[in-house]
Amino acid sequence: MPEKTIHEGRNVKRIREILGVKQEALAVDLGLSQQAISQLEQKEALDADMLNKIAEALKVPAEAIKNFDEEKANNFFNTFNDNSVSHVIGNYGTYNFNPIEQWMQALEENRKLYERLLQSEKEKVALLEKMLDLKK
């Protein structure tokens, strides 16, 4: 069986995709253009300095990029979808949420709380002004 050739650029692409990082975002982190990232992902071998910078930007070890194996990764992630063990650990379904959506909801709740606080303060000021007018 011939030894598999490591394609570091393709590995960067797959890890980036698994992490949900767009080329544009990686480009910004590295101070490059999106086109430069696309070209890097086409290269079979990356220079060590660039590999380390990419690994740091993706928050993975450089060795993970060098040694990434698509088949092993698929096997790893498929173990989470293996229904044969669901009776042991329980089948709790799939949970999908968008962190940005949750953040936006939290911001909206904060805005509403702020508006209520502001309204309460306005009512206090109006009451104090009314009390002052009565004392005159």
C-alpha positions as CSV (number, residue, x, y, z in Angstrom):
1,M,0.0,0.0,0.0
2,P,1.6,3.3,-1.0
3,E,2.2,5.9,1.6
4,K,-0.3,8.8,1.6
5,T,1.0,12.1,0.5
6,I,0.3,14.9,3.0
7,H,-1.3,17.9,1.3
8,E,-0.9,20.6,4.0
9,G,-2.9,23.2,2.0
10,R,-5.9,20.8,1.7
11,N,-5.5,20.0,5.4
12,V,-5.7,23.7,6.3
13,K,-8.9,23.9,4.2
14,R,-10.6,20.9,5.8
15,I,-9.7,22.0,9.3
16,R,-10.8,25.6,8.5
17,E,-14.1,24.2,7.2
18,I,-14.6,21.9,10.2
19,L,-14.1,24.9,12.5
20,G,-16.5,27.0,10.5
21,V,-13.9,29.6,9.6
22,K,-14.3,31.4,6.3
23,Q,-11.3,32.1,4.0
24,E,-12.0,35.8,4.5
25,A,-11.8,35.6,8.3
26,L,-8.5,33.6,8.2
27,A,-7.1,36.1,5.7
28,V,-7.9,39.0,8.1
29,D,-6.2,37.1,11.0
30,L,-3.1,36.6,8.8
31,G,-3.1,40.0,7.2
32,L,-3.5,38.4,3.7
33,S,-6.1,38.5,1.0
34,Q,-8.8,35.9,0.6
35,Q,-7.1,35.0,-2.7
36,A,-3.8,34.4,-0.9
37,I,-5.6,31.9,1.4
38,S,-7.1,30.2,-1.6
39,Q,-3.6,29.8,-3.1
40,L,-2.2,28.5,0.2
41,E,-4.9,25.9,0.3
42,Q,-3.8,24.7,-3.1
43,K,-0.2,24.1,-2.0
44,E,0.9,20.6,-1.1
45,A,3.6,21.9,1.3
46,L,3.6,25.1,3.3
47,D,6.7,26.8,4.7
48,A,7.0,26.2,8.5
49,D,6.5,29.9,9.4
50,M,3.3,30.1,7.5
51,L,2.1,26.8,8.8
52,N,2.7,28.0,12.4
53,K,0.8,31.3,11.7
54,I,-2.2,29.5,10.2
55,A,-2.2,27.0,13.1
56,E,-2.2,29.9,15.6
57,A,-5.0,31.7,13.8
58,L,-7.1,28.5,13.7
59,K,-6.1,27.8,17.3
60,V,-4.9,24.3,16.5
61,P,-1.4,22.7,16.8
62,A,0.7,22.9,13.7
63,E,1.0,19.1,14.0
64,A,-2.7,18.8,13.6
65,I,-2.4,20.4,10.2
66,K,0.6,18.3,9.2
67,N,-1.0,15.0,10.4
68,F,-4.7,15.6,9.5
69,D,-6.3,12.5,8.1
70,E,-9.7,12.9,6.5
71,E,-10.7,9.3,7.1
72,K,-9.7,9.3,10.8
73,A,-11.5,12.6,11.3
74,N,-14.7,11.1,9.7
75,N,-14.4,8.0,11.8
76,F,-14.0,10.2,14.9
77,F,-17.0,12.4,14.2
78,N,-19.1,9.5,13.1
79,T,-18.8,7.9,16.5
80,F,-21.0,10.7,17.9
81,N,-23.7,9.8,15.4
82,D,-23.5,6.0,16.1
83,N,-27.0,5.1,17.3
84,S,-25.8,1.7,18.6
85,V,-24.6,3.4,21.8
86,S,-27.6,5.7,22.2
87,H,-29.3,3.3,24.6
88,V,-26.2,3.5,26.9
89,I,-25.8,7.3,27.0
90,G,-29.3,8.3,26.1
91,N,-30.5,9.9,22.9
92,Y,-30.9,13.6,23.7
93,G,-31.3,14.8,20.1
94,T,-29.4,17.4,18.2
95,Y,-29.0,20.9,19.5
96,N,-28.4,23.6,17.0
97,F,-28.0,27.2,18.0
98,N,-26.5,30.2,16.5
99,P,-24.2,32.0,19.1
100,I,-24.6,35.3,17.3
101,E,-28.4,35.0,17.4
102,Q,-28.1,34.3,21.2
103,W,-25.8,37.3,21.6
104,M,-28.3,39.5,19.7
105,Q,-31.1,38.3,22.0
106,A,-29.0,39.2,25.0
107,L,-28.3,42.6,23.6
108,E,-32.0,43.2,23.0
109,E,-32.8,42.1,26.6
110,N,-30.2,44.5,27.9
111,R,-31.6,47.3,25.8
112,K,-35.1,46.6,27.2
113,L,-33.8,46.6,30.7
114,Y,-32.0,49.9,30.1
115,E,-35.1,51.5,28.7
116,R,-37.1,50.4,31.8
117,L,-34.4,51.7,34.1
118,L,-34.3,55.0,32.2
119,Q,-38.1,55.3,32.4
120,S,-38.0,54.6,36.1
121,E,-35.4,57.4,36.6
122,K,-37.5,59.8,34.5
123,E,-40.5,59.1,36.8
124,K,-38.4,59.7,39.9
125,V,-37.1,63.0,38.5
126,A,-40.7,64.1,37.6
127,L,-41.9,63.2,41.1
128,L,-39.1,65.1,42.7
129,E,-39.8,68.1,40.5
130,K,-43.4,67.9,41.5
131,M,-42.6,67.8,45.2
132,L,-40.3,70.8,44.8
133,D,-43.0,72.8,43.1
134,L,-45.4,72.0,45.9
135,K,-43.0,73.3,48.5
136,K,-42.7,76.7,46.8
